[in-house]
């Protein structure tokens, strides 16, 4: 048995009421120790050595706070190439949409990814995941979307699956073939969807276990409402849970579509309106906010306070990608949510654990510290979650435990 002791406080969102909305309450427990049997939390007891098994392996938290392993539920971690030229162009006044209209953006990364093998994509992504792990992240969702051919989309998903075998972070694959229309199908997005929605392709994704979710970029620069509905419903019929990039640049009804198709989440939401918030709440669709993306692009943040006050559950993720959020740090993203969105550190903790687990259909298994849940823990060097967010950009992680093993 492994025992984590000398903890300042255990800080977690409760299991059984997920996803949490409104003020996102958390539970704090002081003077406690955590007992881990194999990969599961066996007990949470008073910090008294007399109550521990005599031969237990001990991890001294040294009065650091213990939180659930962080969950980054929206990333594009598998990619090739860099786009610092676009970073400079934005500094000179061009918008993300303008750069895309000029032929840049996603398509530049597509060119680089198509030149790579699975092994090369794995080699590029592995150190990114290692840095995420060092920041206390134990579960990461990774999307395709930079291949834009059947072969290259499957190649990206196979890289995600390979990466799952090479490092401790639990990875969740998402089929984002509908990221944008590739150059080969310029002016013919429906023809492109015919190709990536072929039944044989979706069967192959299922048979190889390459993805659990399907995602679409529903935007004026990508796919419209009808095309997005077609992509998501066809993928859902093949067993992939819908998610959607929604309301990032313009309001065209994407988040209402998310509610209509029963999506697990609608992500971005910088332009969400009250009607969409109400529809998502009724449908049980979670709002995934991406504060690091707005920070990186220098644009207005999503209205987190309005969404939370309306009772819609909120998750937070990095949106780590090579164009609009080259930020790997989920703790820094939490700090940005506090300073620019008006969220409290406690709310960001629930948004990156309990609610992020619900987005990935893993609530009840990960994302909280409770007897019977998977032993994914992050031990901080600081005594509270408030200090972790306060020290923006500083790595406050001391030890990471994934499935009961210090990694």
C-alpha positions as CSV (number, residue, x, y, z in Angstrom):
1,X,0.0,0.0,0.0
2,X,1.1,3.6,-0.7
3,X,0.2,6.3,1.8
4,X,0.4,10.0,1.1
5,X,0.7,11.9,4.4
6,X,1.7,15.2,6.0
7,X,-0.8,17.0,3.7
8,X,-1.8,20.7,4.3
9,X,-5.2,20.0,2.8
10,X,-6.9,17.7,0.4
11,X,-8.8,19.9,-2.1
12,X,-11.3,18.3,-4.5
13,X,-14.7,18.5,-6.0
14,X,-17.1,15.8,-4.8
15,X,-18.1,12.8,-6.8
16,X,-21.8,12.1,-7.3
17,X,-22.9,15.6,-8.3
18,X,-21.1,16.0,-11.6
19,X,-20.9,18.0,-13.6
20,X,-20.9,20.9,-11.0
21,X,-22.5,24.2,-11.9
22,X,-23.2,27.5,-10.3
23,X,-20.5,28.3,-7.8
24,X,-18.7,25.0,-8.2
25,X,-18.2,24.0,-4.6
26,X,-15.1,22.2,-3.4
27,X,-14.3,20.0,-0.4
28,X,-11.3,20.7,1.7
29,X,-10.0,18.2,4.3
30,X,-7.1,18.9,6.6
31,X,-5.0,16.6,8.8
32,X,-5.7,13.6,6.6
33,X,-3.7,10.9,4.8
34,X,-4.6,9.0,1.6
35,X,-4.2,5.2,1.3
36,X,-3.7,3.8,-2.2
37,X,-4.1,0.1,-3.0
38,X,-2.8,-0.8,-6.5
39,X,-4.4,1.9,-8.7
40,X,-7.3,2.9,-6.4
41,X,-7.9,5.2,-3.5
42,X,-8.6,2.8,-0.7
43,X,-9.2,5.2,2.2
44,X,-8.9,8.8,3.5
45,X,-8.1,8.8,7.2
46,X,-6.7,11.0,9.9
47,X,-3.0,11.7,9.5
48,X,-2.1,9.1,12.3
49,X,0.6,6.5,11.5
50,X,-1.0,4.1,14.0
51,X,-3.9,3.7,11.5
52,X,-1.7,2.9,8.5
53,X,-0.5,-0.6,7.5
54,X,2.9,-1.3,9.1
55,X,4.7,-1.9,5.8
56,X,3.1,0.9,3.8
57,X,5.3,2.9,1.3
58,X,5.1,6.5,2.3
59,X,5.1,9.7,0.3
60,X,5.6,12.8,2.5
61,X,3.6,15.8,1.0
62,X,5.6,18.1,3.3
63,X,2.5,20.2,4.0
64,X,1.7,20.6,0.4
65,X,-1.9,20.6,-0.9
66,X,-3.1,17.5,-2.7
67,X,-5.5,17.8,-5.6
68,X,-6.8,15.4,-8.2
69,X,-4.6,14.9,-11.2
70,X,-5.4,17.7,-13.6
71,X,-7.3,16.9,-16.8
72,X,-6.7,18.8,-20.0
73,X,-9.9,18.1,-21.9
74,X,-9.2,20.1,-25.2
75,X,-5.8,19.9,-26.9
76,X,-4.1,19.5,-30.3
77,X,-0.9,18.2,-28.9
78,X,0.0,16.0,-31.9
79,X,1.3,18.4,-34.6
80,X,4.4,19.3,-36.6
81,X,6.0,22.6,-37.5
82,X,5.8,26.0,-35.9
83,X,3.9,29.2,-36.9
84,X,5.8,32.0,-35.3
85,X,5.4,34.1,-38.5
86,X,1.7,34.2,-37.7
87,X,2.5,35.3,-34.1
88,X,4.4,38.2,-35.5
89,X,1.5,39.0,-38.0
90,X,-1.0,39.2,-35.2
91,X,1.3,41.5,-33.3
92,X,1.3,43.7,-36.4
93,X,-2.5,43.8,-36.4
94,X,-3.8,40.9,-38.4
95,X,-6.5,38.7,-36.9
96,X,-6.6,35.0,-36.7
97,X,-9.4,34.9,-39.2
98,X,-7.6,37.2,-41.6
99,X,-4.5,35.1,-41.5
100,X,-6.7,32.0,-42.3
101,X,-8.3,33.8,-45.2
102,X,-4.8,34.5,-46.6
103,X,-4.0,30.8,-46.7
104,X,-2.3,30.6,-43.3
105,X,-3.4,29.1,-40.1
106,X,-4.4,25.5,-39.8
107,X,-3.4,24.7,-43.4
108,X,0.2,25.6,-42.7
109,X,0.3,22.9,-39.9
110,X,-1.5,20.5,-42.3
111,X,1.4,20.8,-44.7
112,X,3.9,19.9,-42.0
113,X,1.9,17.0,-40.6
114,X,1.4,15.4,-44.0
115,X,5.2,15.2,-44.4
116,X,5.6,13.3,-41.1
117,X,5.3,9.6,-40.3
118,X,3.6,8.3,-37.2
119,X,7.0,7.8,-35.5
120,X,8.0,11.4,-36.3
121,X,4.7,12.7,-34.8
122,X,5.2,10.6,-31.7
123,X,8.8,11.9,-31.3
124,X,7.6,15.5,-31.5
125,X,4.7,15.1,-29.1
126,X,6.4,13.0,-26.4
127,X,8.4,15.8,-24.8
128,X,5.2,18.0,-24.8
129,X,3.4,15.4,-22.8
130,X,6.4,15.0,-20.4
131,X,6.2,18.7,-19.7
132,X,2.5,18.5,-19.1
133,X,3.0,15.6,-16.7
134,X,5.6,17.6,-14.8
135,X,2.9,20.3,-14.3
136,X,0.5,17.8,-12.6
137,X,-1.6,16.8,-15.6
138,X,-2.6,13.1,-15.7
139,X,-5.2,12.9,-18.5
140,X,-5.1,14.7,-21.8
141,X,-7.5,14.7,-24.8
142,X,-5.8,15.0,-28.2
143,X,-7.5,15.8,-31.5
144,X,-6.6,15.0,-35.0
145,X,-7.5,17.7,-37.6
146,X,-4.1,18.6,-39.1
147,X,-4.1,15.8,-41.7
148,X,-7.3,16.5,-43.6
149,X,-7.0,13.3,-45.7
150,X,-8.2,10.0,-44.4
151,X,-4.7,8.6,-44.3
152,X,-3.3,11.6,-42.4
153,X,-6.1,11.9,-40.0
154,X,-5.8,8.2,-39.1
155,X,-2.0,8.7,-38.9
156,X,-2.5,11.4,-36.2
157,X,-4.9,9.2,-34.2
158,X,-2.5,6.3,-34.4
159,X,0.2,8.6,-33.0
160,X,-2.0,9.4,-30.1
161,X,-2.6,5.7,-29.5
162,X,1.2,5.0,-29.7
163,X,1.9,7.8,-27.2
164,X,-0.5,6.2,-24.8
165,X,1.8,3.3,-24.6
166,X,5.0,5.3,-24.1
167,X,4.3,7.6,-21.2
168,X,2.0,7.7,-18.1
169,X,-0.6,10.3,-19.0
170,X,-3.9,8.8,-20.0
171,X,-4.8,10.0,-23.6
172,X,-8.2,10.4,-25.2
173,X,-8.4,10.5,-29.0
174,X,-10.8,12.8,-30.9
175,X,-11.6,12.7,-34.6
176,X,-11.4,16.3,-35.8
177,X,-11.3,15.7,-39.6
178,X,-13.8,18.6,-39.9
179,X,-11.3,21.2,-38.7
180,X,-11.3,23.1,-42.0
181,X,-11.6,22.3,-45.7
182,X,-8.3,21.2,-47.2
183,X,-6.9,22.9,-50.3
184,X,-7.7,19.9,-52.5
185,X,-11.4,20.5,-51.8
186,X,-11.4,24.3,-51.8
187,X,-15.0,25.4,-52.4
188,X,-16.3,21.9,-52.0
189,X,-16.6,21.2,-48.2
190,X,-19.5,18.8,-48.7
191,X,-17.3,16.7,-51.0
192,X,-14.6,16.6,-48.4
193,X,-17.1,15.5,-45.8
194,X,-18.2,12.6,-48.1
195,X,-14.6,11.3,-47.9
196,X,-13.9,11.6,-44.2
197,X,-17.4,10.3,-43.2
198,X,-17.2,7.2,-45.3
199,X,-18.5,4.3,-43.3
200,X,-15.3,2.3,-43.9
201,X,-13.2,5.1,-42.3
202,X,-15.5,5.4,-39.2
203,X,-15.5,1.6,-38.9
204,X,-11.7,1.6,-39.0
205,X,-11.5,4.2,-36.2
206,X,-13.8,2.1,-34.1
207,X,-12.1,-1.2,-34.8
208,X,-8.6,0.2,-34.0
209,X,-9.9,2.0,-30.9
210,X,-8.4,5.3,-32.2
211,X,-11.0,7.8,-30.9
212,X,-13.9,8.2,-28.5
213,X,-15.1,11.6,-29.7
214,X,-15.8,13.5,-32.9
215,X,-15.3,17.3,-33.2
216,X,-16.0,19.9,-35.8
217,X,-15.0,23.6,-36.2
218,X,-18.3,25.2,-36.8
219,X,-17.4,28.7,-38.0
220,X,-17.7,31.0,-41.0
221,X,-14.1,30.2,-41.9
222,X,-14.7,26.4,-41.6
223,X,-18.0,24.4,-41.6
224,X,-21.5,25.8,-41.4
225,X,-24.4,24.6,-39.2
226,X,-25.8,22.0,-41.6
227,X,-22.3,20.6,-42.5
228,X,-21.4,20.4,-38.8
229,X,-24.7,18.7,-38.0
230,X,-24.0,16.2,-40.7
231,X,-20.5,15.5,-39.5
232,X,-21.5,15.1,-35.8
233,X,-24.6,13.0,-36.3
234,X,-22.9,10.6,-38.8
235,X,-20.0,10.2,-36.3
236,X,-22.4,9.7,-33.4
237,X,-24.1,6.9,-35.4
238,X,-20.7,5.3,-35.6
239,X,-20.2,5.5,-31.8
240,X,-18.2,8.7,-31.5
241,X,-19.5,11.2,-28.9
242,X,-20.0,14.7,-30.4
243,X,-18.1,17.7,-29.4
244,X,-17.9,21.1,-31.2
245,X,-15.7,24.1,-31.6
246,X,-18.4,26.8,-31.1
247,X,-18.9,30.5,-31.0
248,X,-15.2,31.4,-31.2
249,X,-15.2,34.1,-33.8
250,X,-18.8,34.6,-34.8
251,X,-22.2,33.7,-33.4
252,X,-23.8,31.4,-36.0
253,X,-25.7,29.0,-33.6
254,X,-22.9,26.5,-33.1
255,X,-23.5,26.1,-29.3
256,X,-27.2,25.6,-29.9
257,X,-26.3,22.9,-32.4
258,X,-24.2,21.3,-29.6
259,X,-27.2,21.1,-27.4
260,X,-29.4,19.8,-30.3
261,X,-27.1,16.8,-31.1
262,X,-26.4,16.0,-27.4
263,X,-22.7,17.0,-27.5
264,X,-20.6,16.3,-24.5
265,X,-19.3,19.8,-24.8
266,X,-19.2,23.0,-26.7
267,X,-15.7,24.6,-26.6
268,X,-14.5,28.2,-26.9
269,X,-17.8,30.2,-26.6
270,X,-16.3,33.6,-26.7
271,X,-19.4,34.7,-28.6
272,X,-22.0,32.7,-26.8
273,X,-25.4,34.2,-26.2
274,X,-28.0,33.7,-23.4
275,X,-30.2,31.5,-25.6
276,X,-27.3,29.1,-26.2
277,X,-26.4,29.0,-22.6
278,X,-30.0,28.0,-21.7
279,X,-30.1,25.4,-24.4
280,X,-26.8,23.8,-23.4
281,X,-27.8,23.7,-19.7
282,X,-31.1,21.9,-20.6
283,X,-29.2,19.4,-22.8
284,X,-26.5,18.7,-20.3
285,X,-23.8,20.0,-22.6
286,X,-20.7,21.3,-20.7
287,X,-19.1,24.6,-21.6
288,X,-15.3,24.2,-22.2
289,X,-13.6,27.5,-21.9
290,X,-10.1,28.1,-23.3
291,X,-8.7,31.2,-21.6
292,X,-5.1,30.6,-22.8
293,X,-6.3,30.8,-26.4
294,X,-7.9,34.2,-26.0
295,X,-4.9,35.4,-23.9
296,X,-2.5,34.2,-26.7
297,X,-4.6,35.8,-29.5
298,X,-5.1,39.0,-27.5
299,X,-8.9,38.8,-27.9
300,X,-11.9,39.1,-25.5
301,X,-12.3,36.1,-23.1
302,X,-15.5,34.0,-23.0
303,X,-18.0,35.3,-20.5
304,X,-17.2,32.8,-17.7
305,X,-19.1,34.7,-15.0
306,X,-22.3,34.9,-17.1
307,X,-22.1,31.2,-17.9
308,X,-21.4,30.1,-14.3
309,X,-24.1,32.4,-12.9
310,X,-26.6,30.9,-15.4
311,X,-25.9,27.5,-13.8
312,X,-24.1,26.0,-16.9
313,X,-21.2,23.7,-15.9
314,X,-17.8,24.9,-16.9
315,X,-14.6,23.1,-17.7
316,X,-11.2,24.7,-18.6
317,X,-8.5,23.5,-21.0
318,X,-5.4,24.8,-22.6
319,X,-6.4,24.4,-26.3
320,X,-2.6,23.7,-26.8
321,X,-1.9,24.0,-30.5
322,X,0.7,25.5,-32.8
323,X,-1.3,28.5,-34.0
324,X,-3.7,30.1,-31.4
325,X,-2.5,28.7,-28.0
326,X,1.1,27.6,-27.8
327,X,0.6,27.1,-24.1
328,X,1.2,23.7,-22.6
329,X,0.5,24.7,-19.0
330,X,-2.9,23.9,-17.5
331,X,-1.9,25.6,-14.2
332,X,-1.1,28.8,-16.1
333,X,-4.4,28.5,-17.9
334,X,-6.1,28.3,-14.5
335,X,-4.3,31.5,-13.4
336,X,-5.5,33.3,-16.6
337,X,-9.0,32.2,-15.9
338,X,-8.8,33.8,-12.5
339,X,-7.2,37.1,-13.6
340,X,-9.1,37.6,-16.9
341,X,-12.3,35.7,-16.5
342,X,-13.2,36.4,-12.9
343,X,-13.1,32.8,-11.8
344,X,-11.9,31.8,-8.4
345,X,-9.0,29.3,-7.9
346,X,-11.5,26.8,-6.4
347,X,-13.7,27.2,-9.5
348,X,-10.8,26.6,-11.8
349,X,-9.9,23.4,-9.9
350,X,-13.3,21.9,-10.4
351,X,-13.2,23.0,-14.0
352,X,-9.9,21.2,-14.6
353,X,-10.8,18.0,-12.6
354,X,-14.5,17.1,-11.8
355,X,-16.0,18.9,-14.8
356,X,-13.2,18.0,-17.2
357,X,-13.7,14.4,-16.3
358,X,-17.4,14.7,-17.1
359,X,-16.6,16.2,-20.6
360,X,-14.5,13.0,-21.3
361,X,-17.2,10.7,-19.9
362,X,-14.9,9.7,-17.0
363,X,-16.7,11.3,-14.1
364,X,-16.9,8.9,-11.2
365,X,-13.5,7.4,-12.2
366,X,-11.1,10.3,-12.2
367,X,-11.2,14.0,-11.4
368,X,-11.9,13.8,-7.6
369,X,-10.3,12.4,-4.5
370,X,-12.7,9.9,-2.9
371,X,-12.5,6.2,-1.8
372,X,-13.0,3.9,-4.8
373,X,-11.8,6.3,-7.5
374,X,-8.7,5.9,-9.6
375,X,-5.6,7.2,-7.7
376,X,-4.6,10.1,-9.9
377,X,-3.2,12.8,-7.6
378,X,-1.0,15.9,-7.9
379,X,0.9,16.9,-4.8
380,X,1.7,20.6,-4.7
381,X,4.7,22.4,-3.1
382,X,2.3,25.1,-1.9
383,X,-0.4,24.6,0.9
384,X,-3.5,25.8,-1.1
385,X,-5.0,25.8,-4.5
386,X,-5.2,29.6,-4.1
387,X,-1.4,29.8,-4.0
388,X,-1.0,27.6,-7.0
389,X,-3.1,30.0,-9.1
390,X,-1.6,33.1,-7.5
391,X,1.9,32.1,-8.6
392,X,1.0,32.4,-12.2
393,X,3.5,30.6,-14.5
394,X,5.4,28.9,-11.7
395,X,5.4,25.1,-11.5
396,X,4.1,24.4,-8.0
397,X,3.9,20.6,-8.6
398,X,6.0,18.4,-6.3
399,X,4.9,14.8,-7.1
400,X,2.5,13.3,-9.6
401,X,0.7,10.0,-9.0
402,X,-1.0,8.2,-11.9
403,X,-3.0,5.0,-11.3
404,X,-1.4,4.6,-7.9
405,X,2.2,5.0,-9.1
406,X,4.5,8.0,-8.6
407,X,5.4,9.0,-12.1
